[in-house]
């Protein structure tokens, strides 16, 4: 008897029981549902929630693979620096190597396993309790979470945060499609405020940087944003390193090139909104240009200011350091928590970018503000859509009065 026949028999066995939603989730993950619509439908489309989630995951996989190699590269770069050896990034030389892959896989894959394992267990529990089918919404969240956390975060902390994010960020609102906050960002926010020493500073972004901290001349693992926030600079890191991703940071945020590749896939497949992505980047550039003008153009802000480091950063450089690009492509475009109207998407995205840079500058203790900005705008997205719709209604009423006059 085939595997499919055995699964079908088990499905009949569990039919009508409390465990039916959990079993159906496993069954439909491998096969199409036995019941499909043949007629009487109003809309026929080729995509569904599972396909949409899979496209986002495919867009994230290159960032995950690069993050694995970068974890190993940054680890060995720190060791070499402790020995007085400077490591230059080279794709075929010092970056894509088995040593880097093994170290990276050893540290990154457990994050992925814990994220998916704990999150799906919570999803299954709620599906059984509520008696509804397991939803596919966590497929993307489970991939996003390992990409936005430091490499050495303790797995138990990640597990606690995932439970909090799934329960408080999604299930209490009714599950996938009902939440008002992005679950992945809720998890990261919980980690930042519950365990701040593991989410910021100069020892959390490189594997085993804590052990190298006492070694003279060792790389501390400080990110570019962290250096600027302290008024320092990193002269040994050039623009191309920032763009390609040969820098310390969260697992999936460093390679701007691969993030842009993912953005292209999302836009081409119409899964991600180009309006949100573009307006977010424009908002960030606008705020960055304002700050740069205050420093360079007017001289109002002097080097003695505690904000000088990030304010003096070239406005375009805000897009290739930190997580602003990753957040714009993979977080702000969440179709559930983002604005739904076309004009609302432009306003929503612009404010995310604008506020992100503002948080970077005015809160040096937390120079990466994009995630907080997105969570803030998640809350205001329905309000933005409300006023956009009301504005459209008023304009149509005016046209109607003109025609009937």
C-alpha positions in Angstrom: 0.0 0.0 0.0 1.4 3.4 -1.0 2.2 6.2 1.4 -0.6 8.3 0.0 -3.2 5.5 0.6 -2.0 5.1 4.2 -2.3 8.8 4.8 -5.8 8.8 3.3 -6.8 6.0 5.6 -5.4 7.9 8.6 -7.3 11.0 7.5 -10.5 9.1 7.6 -9.6 7.7 11.0 -9.0 11.2 12.4 -11.9 12.8 10.6 -14.2 14.6 13.0 -11.8 14.3 16.0 -9.8 17.1 17.7 -6.6 16.0 16.0 -8.1 16.3 12.5 -6.7 19.9 12.0 -3.2 18.8 12.9 -3.3 15.7 10.7 -4.8 17.7 7.8 -2.0 20.2 8.0 0.6 17.4 7.5 -1.5 15.8 4.8 -2.0 18.9 2.7 1.6 19.9 3.1 2.5 16.8 1.1 -0.5 16.5 -1.2 -3.4 18.6 -2.5 -6.6 18.4 -0.5 -9.0 15.7 -1.6 -11.9 18.2 -1.8 -11.4 20.8 -4.5 -13.8 23.2 -6.1 -14.9 22.3 -9.6 -17.7 24.8 -10.3 -19.7 27.6 -8.9 -16.7 29.8 -8.0 -16.7 33.5 -8.6 -12.9 34.0 -8.9 -10.4 31.5 -10.3 -6.7 32.2 -9.7 -3.5 30.2 -9.8 -2.2 31.4 -6.5 -3.3 30.6 -2.9 -1.9 31.3 0.6 0.5 28.3 0.4 1.9 29.4 -3.0 2.3 33.0 -1.8 4.2 31.9 1.3 6.4 29.6 -0.8 7.4 32.5 -3.1 8.4 34.6 -0.1 10.5 31.7 1.3 12.2 31.3 -2.1 13.0 35.0 -2.0 14.5 34.6 1.5 16.6 31.5 0.8 19.5 33.3 -0.9 19.8 35.6 2.1 19.8 32.6 4.4 22.5 30.8 2.4 24.6 34.0 2.3 24.1 34.5 6.0 25.5 31.0 6.7 28.7 31.7 4.8 29.0 35.2 6.3 28.7 33.8 9.8 31.7 31.6 9.2 33.6 34.4 7.4 33.1 36.9 10.2 34.1 34.3 12.8 37.4 33.5 11.1 38.0 37.2 10.3 37.8 37.9 14.0 40.3 35.1 14.8 42.7 36.3 12.1 42.4 39.8 13.4 43.4 38.6 16.8 46.5 37.2 15.2 47.2 40.5 13.3 46.1 39.1 10.0 43.7 41.2 7.9 41.1 39.1 5.9 39.9 40.5 2.6 36.5 39.3 1.4 36.6 37.3 -1.8 33.7 35.2 -3.1 35.9 32.4 -4.4 38.8 32.9 -2.1 38.0 33.7 1.6 34.2 33.7 1.6 32.7 30.7 -0.2 34.6 28.0 1.7 33.7 24.8 3.4 35.1 26.1 6.7 32.8 29.1 6.6 29.8 27.0 5.6 30.4 24.5 8.4 30.6 27.2 11.1 27.7 29.0 9.6 25.5 26.0 9.3 26.3 24.9 12.8 25.1 28.2 14.2 22.4 29.3 11.8 20.5 26.1 11.1 19.6 25.5 14.8 18.0 29.0 14.8 15.9 27.9 11.8 15.0 24.6 13.5 13.9 26.2 16.8 12.0 28.9 15.0 10.0 26.5 12.9 9.7 23.7 15.5 8.4 25.9 18.4 6.3 28.1 16.1 4.5 25.2 14.4 3.9 23.4 17.7 2.1 26.5 19.0 0.1 26.7 15.7 -0.9 23.0 16.0 -2.0 23.5 19.6 -4.2 26.4 18.7 -5.6 24.6 15.7 -6.6 21.6 17.9 -8.0 23.8 20.6 -10.0 26.0 18.3 -10.9 23.2 15.9 -9.8 25.0 12.7 -7.3 24.0 10.1 -3.6 24.9 10.6 -2.8 28.0 8.6 0.3 28.5 6.4 1.0 32.0 7.7 3.9 30.9 10.0 5.8 29.4 7.0 7.2 32.9 6.3 7.5 34.0 9.9 9.5 30.9 10.7 12.0 31.8 8.0 12.2 35.5 8.8 12.9 35.1 12.5 16.3 33.4 12.2 17.3 36.1 9.6 16.7 39.1 11.9 18.4 37.9 15.1 22.1 37.8 16.2 24.1 34.7 15.3 24.7 33.6 18.9 21.4 34.3 20.6 20.6 31.4 23.0 18.1 29.0 21.6 15.9 29.1 24.7 15.5 32.8 24.3 14.5 32.4 20.7 12.0 29.7 21.7 10.4 31.9 24.4 10.2 34.8 22.0 8.6 32.7 19.3 5.9 31.5 21.7 5.2 35.1 22.7 5.2 36.3 19.1 2.8 33.6 17.8 0.4 33.8 20.7 0.4 37.5 21.4 1.2 38.7 17.9 -1.2 36.5 16.0 -3.3 33.9 17.7 -5.0 36.3 20.2 -6.3 38.3 17.2 -7.8 35.2 15.5 -4.8 33.8 13.5 -3.4 34.4 10.0 -5.1 37.3 8.3 -6.4 38.8 11.5 -3.3 40.1 13.3 -2.5 43.8 13.4 1.2 43.4 14.1 3.8 41.6 12.1 4.5 38.4 14.1 8.2 38.2 13.2 8.7 41.9 14.3 6.8 41.2 17.4 9.3 38.4 18.2 12.2 40.7 17.6 10.7 43.5 19.7 10.2 41.0 22.5 13.8 39.9 22.3 15.1 43.4 22.2 13.2 44.6 25.3 13.4 41.3 27.3 17.0 40.5 26.6 18.7 43.8 25.4 22.3 42.6 26.0 21.8 39.8 23.5 20.3 42.0 20.9 22.7 45.0 20.8 26.2 46.0 21.5 29.5 45.0 19.8 29.8 41.4 20.9 26.6 39.8 19.6 27.0 39.9 15.8 30.0 37.6 15.3 30.1 33.9 16.4 32.0 33.5 19.6 33.0 37.2 19.7 32.4 37.1 23.4 35.4 34.7 23.7 37.5 36.9 21.6 36.6 40.1 23.4 39.6 39.8 25.8 42.1 39.3 23.0 44.0 42.5 22.0 43.3 43.8 18.5 40.5 41.3 18.0 37.5 42.4 16.0 34.7 43.2 18.4 31.9 42.5 15.9 30.6 46.1 16.0 28.2 46.9 13.2 28.5 49.9 11.0 25.4 51.5 12.6 26.8 50.8 16.1 30.1 52.5 15.1 28.4 55.6 13.7 26.1 55.8 16.7 29.2 56.1 18.9 30.7 58.8 16.6 33.2 56.3 15.2 33.8 55.2 11.6 35.0 51.9 10.1 37.6 52.9 7.5 38.4 49.3 6.7 34.9 48.6 5.3 34.2 50.1 1.9 30.9 50.7 0.1 31.0 47.5 -1.9 31.5 45.4 1.2 28.4 47.0 2.6 26.5 46.3 -0.6 27.6 42.7 -1.0 27.3 42.0 2.7 30.8 41.2 4.0 30.0 42.9 7.2 28.8 41.9 10.7 25.0 42.0 11.3 21.9 39.9 11.6 22.0 36.7 9.7 20.0 37.8 6.7 20.2 41.6 6.6 23.8 42.1 5.4 23.7 41.3 1.6 21.8 44.2 0.0 22.4 42.6 -3.4 20.5 39.4 -2.5 17.8 41.4 -0.8 17.2 43.3 -4.1 17.1 40.0 -5.9 14.4 38.9 -3.5 12.6 42.2 -4.0 12.6 41.6 -7.7 11.0 38.2 -7.3 8.3 39.5 -4.9 7.5 42.4 -7.3 7.5 40.2 -10.4 5.2 37.7 -8.8 3.0 40.5 -7.4 3.4 39.1 -3.9 5.2 42.2 -2.6 4.0 45.7 -3.2 6.4 47.9 -5.2 4.7 50.9 -3.9 5.5 50.1 -0.3 9.1 49.1 -1.1 9.8 52.2 -3.2 8.1 54.7 -0.9 9.9 53.2 2.2 13.3 53.8 0.5 12.3 57.3 -0.6 11.2 58.1 3.0 14.5 56.9 4.3 16.5 58.9 1.8 14.4 62.0 2.5 15.0 61.8 6.2 18.7 61.0 5.7 19.1 63.9 3.3 17.5 66.3 5.8 20.0 65.2 8.5 22.9 65.4 6.2 21.9 68.9 5.2 21.8 70.0 8.8 25.3 68.8 9.3 27.0 69.6 6.0 24.8 72.3 4.5 24.0 74.5 7.4 26.6 73.5 10.1 23.8 73.7 12.7 24.9 70.4 14.2 28.6 70.2 15.3 30.8 67.3 15.9 30.3 67.7 19.7 26.7 66.6 19.2 26.0 63.1 20.4 23.9 62.6 17.2 26.8 63.7 14.9 27.9 60.3 13.8 24.6 59.1 12.3 23.6 62.5 11.1 26.8 63.0 9.1 26.4 59.7 7.3 25.8 60.2 3.6 22.1 60.0 3.1 22.3 57.2 0.5 24.4 55.1 2.8 21.4 54.5 5.1 20.1 52.1 2.5 23.2 49.8 2.5 23.8 49.6 6.2 21.5 48.1 8.8 18.2 46.5 8.1 16.2 49.3 6.4 16.3 47.5 3.0 15.5 44.1 4.5 12.6 45.6 6.4 11.3 47.4 3.4 11.3 44.3 1.2 10.3 41.5 3.5 8.6 43.1 6.5 6.8 46.3 5.4 5.2 44.4 2.5 3.3 42.0 4.8 -0.1 42.0 3.1 -2.0 41.5 6.4 -0.5 44.3 8.5 0.3 46.8 5.7 -2.1 49.4 4.2 -4.4 48.0 1.5 -5.2 51.0 -0.7 -2.7 52.1 -3.3 -2.4 55.6 -2.0 -2.3 54.3 1.6 0.6 52.0 0.6 2.7 55.0 -0.5 1.9 57.0 2.7 2.5 53.9 4.8 5.9 53.1 3.2 7.1 56.7 3.2 6.4 57.1 6.9 8.2 53.8 7.7 11.4 55.0 6.0 11.1 58.5 7.4 10.6 57.3 11.0 13.3 54.6 10.7 16.0 57.1 10.1 14.7 59.4 12.8 14.9 56.6 15.3 18.5 55.8 14.1 19.7 59.3 14.8 17.8 60.2 18.0 18.2 56.9 19.8 21.9 56.0 19.6 21.3 53.1 22.0 19.1 51.5 19.3 20.4 52.7 15.9 18.4 50.1 14.0 14.9 51.6 14.0 13.2 50.1 11.0 11.5 47.3 13.0 10.0 49.6 15.5 8.9 52.0 12.7 7.2 49.1 10.9 5.4 48.0 14.1 4.3 51.6 14.7 2.9 51.9 11.2 1.2 48.5 11.4 -1.0 50.0 14.1 -1.8 53.1 12.0 -2.2 51.2 8.6 -6.1 50.9 9.1 -6.3 54.6 9.9 -4.4 55.5 6.8 -6.7 53.4 4.7 -9.7 54.9 6.4 -8.8 58.4 5.5 -7.8 57.4 1.9 -11.2 55.8 1.4 -13.0 58.8 2.9 -11.1 61.1 0.7 -12.1 59.1 -2.4 -15.7 59.2 -1.2 -15.7 63.0 -0.8 -14.2 63.6 -4.2 -16.8 61.4 -5.8 -19.5 63.1 -4.0 -18.2 66.5 -5.2 -18.2 65.2 -8.8 -21.7 63.9 -8.4 -22.9 67.3 -7.2 -21.3 69.0 -10.1 -22.9 66.6 -12.6 -26.4 67.0 -11.0 -26.1 70.8 -10.7 
